[in-house]
Amino acid sequence: MTTPTPDDAPRTATPDPSQRPYRVMTVCTGNICRSPMAEIVLRDRFEAAGLGGRVVVDSTGISSEEHGNPVDRRARRVLAEHGYDTGEGHHARQVRPSDVVSRDLVLPMTSQHARALRRLHGDGNVRMYRSFDPTAPVVAPERVERDEHLLDIDDPWYGGMQDFEDCLAQVEAAADGIVEHVRHELARRQA
């Protein structure tokens, strides 16, 4: 499966913003574990919610270290064991400032990723992935600098298969909240 990036996705000729796809990007360190896992889970959830044709999801990494590499084999294995697509055809890429600007919602996996993204484009569309998990800690806006790390999804790359299972569980736990957020945003566009 080749994954078009939102910049490559076909655009309609109409200037009506309500017809424009809602663009979501997940971001981790190298774009081979967490962010592609989240991209795949979100695509699945948006399809199941009937929003697949209205939402475009892609993923990037803060670092260029893994540029061009496929999804980590352990992440592919865990995704397959849970019935998801395995990201065949994925090629890791580094986030660019234009990526952040052109997305409606940018979902970093850690507070470190969030800080890097905010340096690229400010705060507006950057929101921690796990902030949509109803069981995750709530970080008050005035405490973001100090407490946002409580929403980090640990990098499974350094661990074993259980770390990838844990990562997928955290990704799944926030996915429905993200779908509902996007559904609400799409409804606001239509109003």
Secondary structure, DSSP 8 states (H G I E B T S, - for coil): -----TTTS---S---GGGS-EEEEEEESSSSSHHHHHHHHHHHHHHHTT-TTTEEEEEEES-STTTT----HHHHHHHHHTT----TT----B--HHHHHH-SEEEESSHHHHHHHHHHH-STTB--GGGG-TTS----GGGHHHHGGGG----GGGS-HHHHHHHHHHHHHHHHHHHHHHHHHHHHHH-
